[in-house]
Amino acid sequence: MNELNLPYKQSLLIIPTYNEIDNIERMLNTLLGLYPELNILIIDDGSPDGTADIVKGFQEKNANINLIQREGKLGLGTAYITGFRFALSKGFDYIFEMDCDFSHDPKDIPNLLSAAISHDLAIGSRYIGGIRIINWPMHRLLLSFFASWYTRIITSLPLTDATGGFKCFSRKALESIDLDKIFSNGYSFQIELNYKVWKKGLKIKEVPIVFTERRDGHSKMNRKIVYEAIFAVFRLRLFA
């Protein structure tokens, strides 16, 4: 399908934010410039730096920008579940996850959307066909790479990048998941969603992307998130 004919009006891009004042304005300007018909949902976890105020300014001139403000830092997983419920209630057919820090390149959106049209879940993969990560320290790269390897070994999930957070779901894929039973909230959230879509027998496609470490702001990764992922994979294998 030609990029110009992609169903942007039927698509919702969900971006969770917490203290993204360094990136939010540039991100929204970039997205609006590239895909003026794409619907955007910012879910802000009470950022004290004024991230939500920037979004409200954009809303005054752009009806396709939505904002949900939550009280306090409630976590990535619950932010996306809030976004998924919003998307399903509003009738969107394609639902994206993407970070605000430009580690995910907005120019890859058409490739993911094209793949989601013929599949149920399109995942932006940093490892399919080789490693495409820029500016990560070696320990972070090894952590991510072995997390995907570990997930494949324990769950048999056939993905090269099980933890990536740049993806596009079809409505069918999200409707197949019981959102009330999602137990992960951190690093393992992406693994759990991928696993549950795969276990439903739905079609998943990995799309090669280049991942670039954030230039502005601070990473949200911490040790607690990593430990959660280790145990969540066993829980998925045994109980999901």
Backbone as CSV, one residue per row, in Angstrom:
resi,resn,N_x,N_y,N_z,CA_x,CA_y,CA_z,C_x,C_y,C_z
1,MET,0.845,-1.195,0.000,0.000,0.000,0.000,0.882,1.248,0.000
2,ASN,0.544,2.199,-0.849,1.279,3.452,-0.919,1.197,4.179,0.412
3,GLU,2.336,4.786,0.837,2.374,5.486,2.123,1.301,6.560,2.226
4,LEU,0.987,7.193,1.112,-0.011,8.272,1.128,-1.418,7.737,1.368
5,ASN,-1.628,6.452,1.088,-2.957,5.861,1.228,-3.137,5.083,2.524
6,LEU,-2.184,5.157,3.408,-2.284,4.426,4.668,-3.387,5.030,5.553
7,PRO,-4.020,4.204,6.383,-5.190,4.654,7.153,-4.814,5.430,8.429
8,TYR,-4.202,6.583,8.254,-3.788,7.377,9.410,-4.989,7.854,10.228
9,LYS,-6.093,8.146,9.576,-7.275,8.630,10.299,-7.841,7.560,11.224
10,GLN,-7.590,6.295,10.894,-8.094,5.195,11.716,-7.044,4.710,12.722
11,SER,-5.961,5.480,12.847,-4.836,5.058,13.689,-4.648,6.010,14.861
12,LEU,-4.205,5.442,15.981,-3.910,6.231,17.179,-2.504,5.901,17.649
13,LEU,-1.706,6.937,17.839,-0.340,6.787,18.341,-0.325,7.183,19.818
14,ILE,0.019,6.228,20.687,0.041,6.468,22.123,1.475,6.736,22.572
15,ILE,1.670,7.851,23.267,2.986,8.212,23.787,2.868,8.514,25.278
16,PRO,3.381,7.638,26.144,3.420,7.955,27.576,4.540,8.964,27.857
17,THR,4.298,9.880,28.775,5.324,10.866,29.105,5.465,11.048,30.608
18,TYR,6.691,11.307,30.996,6.995,11.767,32.343,8.261,12.604,32.245
19,ASN,8.120,13.892,32.503,9.239,14.831,32.405,9.914,14.777,31.030
20,GLU,9.127,15.005,29.991,9.656,15.021,28.619,9.622,16.428,28.037
21,ILE,9.831,17.430,28.865,9.797,18.807,28.402,10.852,19.073,27.320
22,ASP,11.946,18.310,27.354,13.011,18.496,26.366,12.648,17.942,24.997
23,ASN,11.615,17.077,24.935,11.309,16.381,23.682,9.904,16.590,23.146
24,ILE,8.938,16.902,23.997,7.538,16.832,23.596,7.187,17.804,22.471
25,GLU,7.679,19.018,22.528,7.329,19.983,21.485,7.895,19.562,20.137
26,ARG,9.150,19.154,20.137,9.775,18.718,18.881,9.090,17.465,18.340
27,MET,8.711,16.551,19.245,8.046,15.331,18.804,6.701,15.640,18.157
28,LEU,5.885,16.475,18.792,4.574,16.788,18.226,4.697,17.539,16.910
29,ASN,5.635,18.454,16.823,5.843,19.164,15.558,6.272,18.205,14.452
30,THR,7.123,17.248,14.803,7.591,16.261,13.817,6.436,15.397,13.325
31,LEU,5.640,14.886,14.265,4.525,14.014,13.896,3.475,14.749,13.070
32,LEU,3.139,15.959,13.463,2.149,16.732,12.722,2.649,17.085,11.327
33,GLY,3.941,17.317,11.219,4.507,17.635,9.908,4.519,16.439,8.973
34,LEU,4.796,15.260,9.517,4.873,14.050,8.692,3.506,13.430,8.414
35,TYR,2.636,13.413,9.440,1.361,12.687,9.343,0.228,13.547,9.922
36,PRO,-0.201,14.542,9.202,-1.199,15.480,9.746,-2.539,14.834,10.091
37,GLU,-2.826,13.649,9.537,-4.101,12.985,9.820,-4.000,11.958,10.952
38,LEU,-2.793,11.694,11.413,-2.598,10.704,12.469,-3.125,11.245,13.804
39,ASN,-3.846,10.407,14.531,-4.334,10.781,15.856,-3.284,10.434,16.899
40,ILE,-3.109,11.319,17.859,-2.048,11.188,18.860,-2.668,11.274,20.249
41,LEU,-2.245,10.378,21.135,-2.679,10.416,22.530,-1.455,10.473,23.430
42,ILE,-1.321,11.561,24.169,-0.269,11.693,25.165,-0.861,11.317,26.520
43,ILE,-0.203,10.404,27.210,-0.623,10.033,28.558,0.476,10.486,29.516
44,ASP,0.204,11.543,30.242,1.226,12.158,31.087,0.992,11.802,32.552
45,ASP,2.039,11.302,33.183,1.948,10.863,34.576,2.338,11.973,35.550
46,GLY,1.624,13.090,35.469,1.840,14.171,36.415,3.219,14.785,36.347
47,SER,3.748,14.960,35.135,5.093,15.520,34.987,5.195,16.891,35.652
48,PRO,6.108,17.055,36.616,6.257,18.362,37.253,6.969,19.400,36.380
49,ASP,7.501,18.977,35.245,8.256,19.909,34.402,7.387,20.654,33.394
50,GLY,6.075,20.391,33.373,5.195,21.121,32.466,4.974,20.472,31.116
51,THR,5.300,19.187,30.995,5.076,18.476,29.729,3.629,18.609,29.263
52,ALA,2.686,18.390,30.163,1.260,18.434,29.794,0.839,19.816,29.313
53,ASP,1.428,20.859,29.858,1.077,22.218,29.430,1.454,22.456,27.973
54,ILE,2.571,21.875,27.537,2.973,21.986,26.129,1.940,21.287,25.249
55,VAL,1.505,20.113,25.677,0.506,19.366,24.905,-0.794,20.157,24.801
56,LYS,-1.218,20.769,25.889,-2.456,21.561,25.877,-2.368,22.709,24.884
57,GLY,-1.194,23.290,24.745,-1.015,24.339,23.753,-1.219,23.837,22.342
58,PHE,-0.737,22.634,22.054,-0.931,22.035,20.731,-2.399,21.686,20.500
59,GLN,-3.077,21.279,21.547,-4.483,20.897,21.405,-5.358,22.055,20.928
60,GLU,-4.983,23.250,21.245,-5.780,24.416,20.858,-5.887,24.569,19.346
61,LYS,-4.898,24.036,18.616,-4.888,24.186,17.161,-4.980,22.847,16.422
62,ASN,-4.983,21.739,17.162,-4.951,20.417,16.516,-5.947,19.484,17.190
63,ALA,-7.061,19.228,16.502,-8.117,18.405,17.079,-7.727,16.934,17.206
64,ASN,-6.678,16.514,16.500,-6.276,15.110,16.536,-5.277,14.803,17.645
65,ILE,-4.984,15.781,18.512,-4.111,15.543,19.657,-4.962,15.415,20.915
66,ASN,-4.766,14.321,21.624,-5.509,14.030,22.850,-4.538,13.951,24.021
67,LEU,-5.044,14.251,25.203,-4.215,14.233,26.401,-4.991,13.603,27.557
68,ILE,-4.358,12.642,28.203,-4.873,12.104,29.461,-3.824,12.376,30.533
69,GLN,-4.210,13.080,31.574,-3.308,13.367,32.683,-3.632,12.464,33.861
70,ARG,-2.607,11.826,34.400,-2.788,10.944,35.542,-2.040,11.531,36.737
71,GLU,-2.520,11.219,37.909,-1.917,11.744,39.130,-0.767,10.857,39.570
72,GLY,0.437,11.327,39.390,1.593,10.571,39.847,2.148,9.647,38.788
73,LYS,3.329,9.130,39.064,4.041,8.249,38.144,3.545,6.824,38.340
74,LEU,2.615,6.388,37.487,1.917,5.116,37.669,2.488,3.978,36.823
75,GLY,3.441,4.281,35.954,4.107,3.207,35.228,3.720,3.095,33.772
76,LEU,4.655,2.544,32.988,4.483,2.425,31.546,3.326,1.513,31.174
77,GLY,3.248,0.358,31.822,2.222,-0.615,31.465,0.822,-0.076,31.661
78,THR,0.554,0.519,32.821,-0.789,1.050,33.068,-1.097,2.229,32.162
79,ALA,-0.066,2.975,31.763,-0.286,4.074,30.812,-0.777,3.526,29.480
80,TYR,-0.120,2.484,28.990,-0.539,1.920,27.706,-1.918,1.261,27.799
81,ILE,-2.208,0.607,28.906,-3.539,0.012,29.045,-4.612,1.096,29.025
82,THR,-4.340,2.214,29.691,-5.259,3.359,29.623,-5.434,3.810,28.181
83,GLY,-4.332,3.873,27.441,-4.400,4.261,26.036,-5.140,3.257,25.176
84,PHE,-4.932,1.969,25.444,-5.634,0.937,24.676,-7.144,1.035,24.884
85,ARG,-7.553,1.249,26.113,-8.984,1.376,26.393,-9.569,2.594,25.660
86,PHE,-8.822,3.667,25.654,-9.246,4.870,24.932,-9.396,4.557,23.449
87,ALA,-8.392,3.894,22.883,-8.400,3.577,21.454,-9.584,2.706,21.073
88,LEU,-9.825,1.672,21.871,-10.925,0.765,21.563,-12.281,1.464,21.713
89,SER,-12.406,2.316,22.712,-13.680,3.010,22.925,-13.976,4.016,21.817
90,LYS,-12.917,4.531,21.185,-13.085,5.526,20.124,-13.125,4.898,18.731
91,GLY,-12.981,3.582,18.644,-13.131,2.895,17.377,-11.920,2.892,16.469
92,PHE,-10.731,3.112,17.003,-9.531,3.089,16.161,-9.193,1.660,15.740
93,ASP,-8.673,1.529,14.531,-8.352,0.214,13.981,-6.898,-0.182,14.170
94,TYR,-6.003,0.805,14.305,-4.573,0.544,14.462,-4.054,1.412,15.600
95,ILE,-3.317,0.775,16.507,-2.903,1.456,17.725,-1.399,1.269,17.914
96,PHE,-0.695,2.394,17.974,0.759,2.394,18.109,1.198,2.611,19.546
97,GLU,2.365,2.048,19.866,3.145,2.440,21.029,4.420,3.108,20.521
98,MET,4.812,4.210,21.143,6.066,4.858,20.759,6.580,5.713,21.905
99,ASP,7.907,5.807,22.045,8.521,6.661,23.055,8.578,8.100,22.571
100,CYS,8.712,9.005,23.522,8.722,10.435,23.207,10.124,10.982,22.957
101,ASP,11.142,10.190,23.209,12.504,10.721,23.265,13.286,10.606,21.957
102,PHE,12.611,10.226,20.876,13.217,10.062,19.550,14.149,8.856,19.462
103,SER,14.123,7.982,20.467,14.823,6.711,20.296,14.124,5.889,19.220
104,HIS,12.825,6.096,19.080,12.050,5.539,17.963,11.882,6.622,16.914
105,ASP,12.242,6.310,15.703,12.200,7.282,14.619,10.777,7.395,14.068
106,PRO,10.155,8.571,14.145,8.797,8.725,13.610,8.670,8.345,12.134
107,LYS,9.771,8.387,11.390,9.719,8.035,9.973,9.473,6.546,9.740
108,ASP,9.567,5.741,10.799,9.287,4.304,10.673,7.808,3.985,10.832
109,ILE,7.000,4.960,11.176,5.567,4.719,11.395,4.886,4.095,10.171
110,PRO,5.114,4.581,8.947,4.455,3.954,7.789,4.792,2.479,7.619
111,ASN,6.039,2.094,7.897,6.422,0.688,7.761,5.678,-0.193,8.755
112,LEU,5.536,0.298,9.987,4.801,-0.473,10.990,3.317,-0.548,10.652
113,LEU,2.760,0.557,10.209,1.339,0.568,9.871,1.051,-0.346,8.684
114,SER,1.904,-0.321,7.694,1.735,-1.206,6.535,1.755,-2.666,6.968
115,ALA,2.677,-3.014,7.873,2.766,-4.396,8.346,1.549,-4.780,9.180
116,ALA,1.025,-3.844,9.959,-0.133,-4.142,10.812,-1.398,-4.366,10.002
117,ILE,-1.449,-3.833,8.805,-2.626,-4.031,7.956,-2.751,-5.494,7.536
118,SER,-1.624,-6.143,7.285,-1.646,-7.538,6.843,-1.326,-8.528,7.968
119,HIS,-1.002,-8.001,9.154,-0.731,-8.833,10.316,-1.552,-8.299,11.494
120,ASP,-1.414,-8.930,12.637,-2.158,-8.484,13.811,-1.324,-7.623,14.737
121,LEU,-0.010,-7.782,14.662,0.909,-6.987,15.466,2.197,-6.796,14.695
122,ALA,2.610,-5.551,14.542,3.885,-5.222,13.908,4.823,-4.674,14.977
123,ILE,6.005,-5.267,15.081,6.970,-4.886,16.109,8.205,-4.301,15.452
124,GLY,8.604,-3.127,15.890,9.857,-2.545,15.426,11.015,-3.275,16.080
125,SER,11.770,-4.024,15.286,12.822,-4.886,15.819,14.199,-4.258,15.651
126,ARG,14.942,-4.254,16.756,16.311,-3.734,16.748,17.335,-4.794,16.381
127,TYR,16.886,-6.055,16.264,17.837,-7.152,16.112,17.616,-8.030,14.888
128,ILE,16.478,-7.915,14.228,16.243,-8.772,13.082,17.208,-8.402,11.957
129,GLY,17.937,-9.389,11.475,18.902,-9.140,10.406,20.150,-8.414,10.864
130,GLY,20.408,-8.368,12.159,21.574,-7.663,12.687,21.179,-6.679,13.778
131,ILE,22.162,-6.131,14.456,21.917,-5.206,15.557,21.940,-3.772,15.037
132,ARG,20.848,-3.034,15.273,20.753,-1.645,14.810,20.401,-0.744,15.995
133,ILE,21.388,-0.533,16.849,21.231,0.327,18.022,22.388,1.317,18.047
134,ILE,22.063,2.587,18.239,23.063,3.646,18.213,23.201,4.265,19.603
135,ASN,24.448,4.393,20.045,24.799,5.140,21.273,24.396,4.456,22.570
136,TRP,24.179,3.145,22.550,23.952,2.436,23.806,25.279,1.969,24.371
137,PRO,25.469,2.056,25.698,26.641,1.429,26.301,26.545,-0.086,26.177
138,MET,27.679,-0.752,26.212,27.692,-2.194,25.964,26.828,-2.954,26.968
139,HIS,26.817,-2.561,28.244,26.039,-3.311,29.225,24.544,-3.221,28.932
140,ARG,24.094,-2.083,28.419,22.671,-1.920,28.092,22.302,-2.757,26.868
141,LEU,23.193,-2.776,25.892,22.960,-3.586,24.697,22.891,-5.069,25.054
142,LEU,23.820,-5.520,25.871,23.830,-6.932,26.262,22.590,-7.292,27.068
143,LEU,22.158,-6.395,27.950,20.959,-6.638,28.742,19.749,-6.843,27.842
144,SER,19.573,-5.960,26.874,18.429,-6.037,25.976,18.498,-7.283,25.094
145,PHE,19.664,-7.541,24.525,19.821,-8.683,23.617,19.559,-9.996,24.344
146,PHE,20.139,-10.141,25.537,19.963,-11.402,26.264,18.574,-11.522,26.873
147,ALA,17.903,-10.397,27.109,16.511,-10.456,27.571,15.633,-11.109,26.513
148,SER,15.858,-10.752,25.260,15.087,-11.363,24.183,15.452,-12.845,24.016
149,TRP,16.732,-13.145,24.128,17.176,-14.548,24.033,16.573,-15.366,25.169
150,TYR,16.627,-14.847,26.375,16.082,-15.511,27.559,14.585,-15.750,27.397
151,THR,13.882,-14.756,26.869,12.437,-14.886,26.655,12.134,-15.994,25.655
152,ARG,12.908,-16.073,24.582,12.695,-17.128,23.585,12.908,-18.510,24.187
153,ILE,13.932,-18.640,25.006,14.251,-19.929,25.617,13.133,-20.382,26.550
154,ILE,12.637,-19.481,27.388,11.650,-19.851,28.409,10.253,-20.014,27.818
155,THR,9.869,-19.129,26.902,8.479,-19.108,26.424,8.286,-19.659,25.018
156,SER,9.376,-19.814,24.259,9.325,-20.220,22.844,8.749,-19.126,21.946
157,LEU,8.612,-17.911,22.465,8.120,-16.800,21.664,9.103,-16.524,20.524
158,PRO,8.674,-16.662,19.261,9.608,-16.615,18.126,9.915,-15.195,17.647
159,LEU,10.526,-14.389,18.520,10.853,-13.010,18.165,12.327,-12.740,18.449
160,THR,12.946,-11.929,17.596,14.326,-11.516,17.861,14.374,-10.364,18.856
161,ASP,13.288,-9.590,18.949,13.252,-8.432,19.850,11.942,-8.456,20.629
162,ALA,11.953,-9.148,21.753,10.730,-9.329,22.536,10.417,-8.148,23.437
163,THR,11.398,-7.253,23.652,11.210,-6.177,24.624,11.041,-4.804,23.984
164,GLY,11.078,-4.729,22.663,10.968,-3.437,21.993,9.632,-2.761,22.244
165,GLY,9.647,-1.429,22.321,8.441,-0.680,22.642,7.884,0.153,21.516
166,PHE,8.318,-0.110,20.280,7.805,0.613,19.118,7.034,-0.399,18.292
167,LYS,5.689,-0.310,18.316,4.897,-1.354,17.677,3.534,-0.816,17.289
168,CYS,2.833,-1.605,16.487,1.490,-1.242,16.057,0.593,-2.473,16.143
169,PHE,-0.479,-2.349,16.919,-1.474,-3.415,17.070,-2.654,-3.170,16.134
170,SER,-3.204,-4.234,15.603,-4.518,-4.128,14.995,-5.554,-4.119,16.108
171,ARG,-6.718,-3.626,15.803,-7.802,-3.655,16.789,-8.092,-5.099,17.215
172,LYS,-8.040,-5.996,16.244,-8.283,-7.415,16.531,-7.321,-7.941,17.587
173,ALA,-6.055,-7.553,17.503,-5.051,-8.032,18.456,-5.359,-7.541,19.862
174,LEU,-5.676,-6.263,19.991,-5.966,-5.729,21.323,-7.253,-6.315,21.895
175,GLU,-8.238,-6.530,21.038,-9.492,-7.108,21.526,-9.318,-8.556,21.961
176,SER,-8.268,-9.211,21.496,-8.024,-10.604,21.873,-7.419,-10.724,23.271
177,ILE,-6.906,-9.608,23.796,-6.225,-9.616,25.091,-7.181,-9.131,26.176
178,ASP,-7.228,-9.841,27.284,-7.992,-9.378,28.441,-7.132,-8.362,29.184
179,LEU,-7.394,-7.091,28.965,-6.562,-6.040,29.546,-6.609,-6.034,31.065
180,ASP,-7.670,-6.591,31.638,-7.780,-6.648,33.099,-6.809,-7.655,33.708
181,LYS,-6.276,-8.543,32.875,-5.395,-9.591,33.391,-3.918,-9.354,33.059
182,ILE,-3.588,-8.184,32.526,-2.188,-7.839,32.307,-1.545,-7.572,33.664
183,PHE,-0.475,-8.298,33.996,0.124,-8.153,35.322,1.445,-7.380,35.306
184,SER,2.032,-7.177,34.149,3.313,-6.483,34.060,3.106,-4.977,33.939
185,ASN,4.111,-4.228,34.408,3.990,-2.778,34.321,5.285,-2.112,33.875
186,GLY,6.369,-2.853,33.819,7.649,-2.267,33.463,8.217,-2.867,32.195
187,TYR,9.477,-3.280,32.268,10.208,-3.810,31.120,9.507,-5.020,30.514
188,SER,8.864,-5.823,31.367,8.237,-7.055,30.913,6.865,-6.839,30.278
189,PHE,6.336,-5.632,30.349,5.020,-5.361,29.779,4.985,-5.709,28.294
190,GLN,6.040,-5.306,27.568,6.081,-5.579,26.133,6.143,-7.075,25.865
191,ILE,6.900,-7.791,26.676,6.994,-9.244,26.516,5.628,-9.885,26.707
192,GLU,4.921,-9.461,27.740,3.621,-10.060,28.043,2.625,-9.840,26.907
193,LEU,2.577,-8.627,26.375,1.646,-8.364,25.275,1.987,-9.208,24.053
194,ASN,3.263,-9.263,23.692,3.678,-10.060,22.539,3.303,-11.524,22.729
195,TYR,3.570,-12.029,23.926,3.304,-13.438,24.209,1.813,-13.755,24.105
196,LYS,0.991,-12.882,24.650,-0.448,-13.154,24.651,-1.054,-13.046,23.259
197,VAL,-0.545,-12.139,22.432,-0.998,-12.082,21.039,-0.583,-13.346,20.306
198,TRP,0.652,-13.768,20.514,1.170,-14.985,19.856,0.393,-16.223,20.294
199,LYS,0.091,-16.335,21.590,-0.637,-17.497,22.092,-2.060,-17.580,21.536
200,LYS,-2.601,-16.463,21.100,-3.917,-16.461,20.459,-3.850,-16.943,19.015
201,GLY,-2.649,-17.210,18.531,-2.482,-17.667,17.163,-2.554,-16.559,16.134
202,LEU,-2.387,-15.322,16.570,-2.450,-14.186,15.654,-1.095,-13.950,14.992
203,LYS,-1.115,-13.195,13.920,0.082,-13.006,13.100,0.901,-11.816,13.595
204,ILE,2.195,-12.070,13.796,3.118,-11.031,14.239,4.225,-10.880,13.202
205,LYS,4.572,-9.656,12.908,5.676,-9.387,11.983,6.663,-8.426,12.622
206,GLU,7.938,-8.783,12.546,8.990,-7.877,12.998,9.452,-7.014,11.825
207,VAL,9.513,-5.721,12.069,9.916,-4.746,11.058,11.240,-4.131,11.501
208,PRO,12.279,-4.179,10.674,13.567,-3.633,11.104,13.508,-2.119,11.325
209,ILE,14.046,-1.682,12.453,14.155,-0.254,12.763,15.564,0.018,13.278
210,VAL,15.927,1.280,13.306,17.155,1.725,13.973,16.748,2.424,15.266
211,PHE,17.308,1.964,16.362,17.014,2.533,17.675,18.176,3.429,18.077
212,THR,17.871,4.662,18.466,18.900,5.622,18.859,18.674,6.053,20.300
213,GLU,19.663,5.906,21.133,19.538,6.298,22.530,19.139,7.768,22.646
214,ARG,18.275,8.068,23.594,17.770,9.427,23.765,18.919,10.419,23.903
215,ARG,18.732,11.588,23.272,19.717,12.661,23.348,19.412,13.610,24.497
216,ASP,18.107,13.819,24.762,17.674,14.748,25.797,16.828,14.025,26.826
217,GLY,16.863,14.484,28.071,16.094,13.863,29.137,16.837,12.672,29.723
218,HIS,16.120,11.867,30.526,16.754,10.768,31.257,15.995,9.468,31.043
219,SER,16.746,8.372,30.916,16.142,7.060,30.761,15.363,6.678,32.016
220,LYS,14.253,5.930,31.818,13.436,5.479,32.945,13.826,4.075,33.412
221,MET,14.835,3.439,32.772,15.255,2.093,33.122,15.885,2.064,34.511
222,ASN,15.555,1.012,35.304,16.194,0.824,36.595,16.242,-0.662,36.925
223,ARG,16.908,-0.996,38.029,17.123,-2.396,38.391,15.813,-3.123,38.709
224,LYS,14.888,-2.431,39.341,13.605,-3.039,39.693,12.875,-3.518,38.446
225,ILE,12.916,-2.729,37.376,12.250,-3.084,36.124,12.867,-4.358,35.533
226,VAL,14.191,-4.466,35.628,14.874,-5.647,35.092,14.477,-6.899,35.876
227,TYR,14.455,-6.809,37.210,14.070,-7.959,38.026,12.632,-8.394,37.747
228,GLU,11.755,-7.421,37.558,10.367,-7.741,37.246,10.289,-8.567,35.969
229,ALA,11.088,-8.192,34.975,11.065,-8.903,33.692,11.528,-10.342,33.844
230,ILE,12.554,-10.574,34.650,13.086,-11.925,34.830,12.007,-12.870,35.353
231,PHE,11.288,-12.437,36.370,10.273,-13.302,36.974,8.985,-13.341,36.153
232,ALA,8.691,-12.265,35.445,7.469,-12.228,34.644,7.504,-13.254,33.521
233,VAL,8.675,-13.499,32.962,8.789,-14.462,31.870,8.413,-15.863,32.357
234,PHE,8.862,-16.240,33.542,8.475,-17.532,34.111,6.976,-17.579,34.384
235,ARG,6.429,-16.485,34.866,4.996,-16.439,35.151,4.189,-16.626,33.876
236,LEU,4.634,-16.010,32.796,3.948,-16.170,31.521,3.974,-17.628,31.077
237,ARG,5.137,-18.243,31.175,5.290,-19.629,30.711,4.409,-20.593,31.515
238,LEU,4.267,-20.309,32.796,3.552,-21.240,33.669,2.053,-21.008,33.731
239,PHE,1.649,-19.729,33.639,0.244,-19.425,33.940,-0.531,-18.736,32.812
240,ALA,0.154,-18.123,31.865,-0.576,-17.353,30.835,-1.127,-18.278,29.747
